[in-house]
Amino acid sequence: MDDKKLEVAKLAVTLGHFCTDDMAQVASLFSFDDNRLAFLLYAHAYCQDPQNYPSLRDVFTFQSNYDELIRTLYPSRSKK
């Protein structure tokens, strides 16, 4: 079911005007972190306030998935 939700969610953000809070609400509808991550990575390009994406930590069950989101979208922030 998550695969179908992912298709619909991607279409919705492509056609709509979503902010980070909206992205969090949509991401929370997925059962698994891997689908949340896939959605949020895709949706970033359509987000109205992408600078707030780092606030999405609570959307994920596992810290490693949040870390992957930040590492992928903000590589300069994750380098130490």
N, C-alpha and C positions, 0 to 999 in steps of 0.2 A: 504493500500500500504506500509506503514512503516514496517509492519511485514515482508513482502517479502524482503524489503531493508535490514532489520536487518539480516535475514538469509544469504543473499548474502554478506553483509559486514563482518559478522563473518567468513564466509568461506574464504573470501579474505585475512583477516589478519592472519588467520591460515596458509595459504599457502604462504604469501608474507613476505616481509621485510619492515615494516612500522615504521616510526619515529613518534614522537608526533605531528609534523606538519601535517603529512599524516592523523593521527587519527582525528585531528581537521577538516580537509577537508571532510573526510568521515562522521563524526558526523554532520556536517553542512547540509548534504543532508536529514536528518530526519526532519519531520514536527514538532515533539513533543519532549520536553525535556526528557520524560520518556524513549523514545527509544534512545536518545543520551546517557543518563546515562547507560542504559543497554548495549549498544555497548561499551562504554568506559570502563566500569567495566570488561567486557569480554576481550576486546582487550589489556588491561594492561599487561597481561601475555605474549603477543606476541610483545610488543613494544620494539624497539631497544634502546630507550633512556627514560625509564620510570621515571627517575629522573626529567624530564621536564614536567611531567603530571600536576603539580600544575599550569602551565601556561595556562591551558585550560579553564579558567574562561569565556572568551568571547564566547565560544561555546554554553553556556547555556543562555536561556532566563531568568530563575529565579535563584537567588543566592542560594536558598535552594537546588536545584539540584546539583550545584557545591559543596556546603557544604557536601552533602551526598556522592559525589564522594571522596572527601578528607577524610571524616570521615571513609569511608569504606576501602580505600586503605592505609591510613596513620593514624591509630587510635592514635598513640602516639603524632602526631602533633595537633590533634583536642582536646586533653584533656587540660583542664585549671586548 
